[in-house]
Amino acid sequence: MIFRAATADPADLDRAVAYPADGPVPALTADKVREELAEHRMRPEWIWFAEDEGGEILARALWWGRGDSERPIALDCLQVRASVADPAGVAAGLLEAGHAAFGKLPGYNLSLPRGWRTDPELAAAVAWRREAAYRTGLTREIERLRYEWTPAAGTPGPAGRLVFRDGTDEEFLDAFTRLSAGSLDLHTQTELRSMDAEQLAREDIEFYLDCPGERSWWRLAHLPDGTLAGMAIPSATPYHRNVGYLGVVPEQRGRGLIDEILGEITRFHAAEGAERITATTDTVNVPMAAAFDRAGYEVTEIRLVLEEPSGM
């Protein structure tokens, strides 16, 4: 078995791109892969495949990054031919080869339909992918709901309970730090086991500054008397406007203020002409999921995230 990256040779890329996007786990079409290559979000050196001795491609892995990423951010697609007796073993070898070349372990995002566990064929296809990911160090698992808003859901008007304004970098650092206390977000909980709240806040700020959204979009949320209630970080992906980050400080939780903060983000994007706003939240974050439901956001898929544990 040979594990290698695609080359820039057009014939080699054609073979890599034309690998059939079949099987129960959704995969990118050849046209979509070519589009991502054109935008530099996928690159030949991020497309890996396993070949047998005769040169037949038995497995393919597609890693993704932003157009300016030095290394891939996430594994987007992992496929092994149905004829392979040990798909988990071949997939693990493929991931190990890619990880060694990248010098890091990008997470693996599987986009799945709701109720995927009740479909035996789909559940089995997820199982060998999960096993391959676990074998190669991606042992932290998070399941998220992917939400989507469209204009048909309507745009909420302001309720008047909060005042939104710009803030300084120091004010946002303080807000990010305070919001992490008692958070139901699994990533936040995990990161706080290995770093303090201010360090995590600085990393979160760096992440959102690196997203396609603008720093000028960020807003602090205050009660009329000036007390900090939370913040709204409208953001964007390379494809759509995105909710980004939002939250209520611990002492103000339980009063329904999250609805107003989410409403502010929705109004902002809608006023900019957004036809689609995406968002994600962990399945265990029931209050946040309920807020999205109340705001007219609809679940479009389940996102199973397999990633490297913190501190490795």
Disulfide bonds with the S-S distance in Angstrom:
none
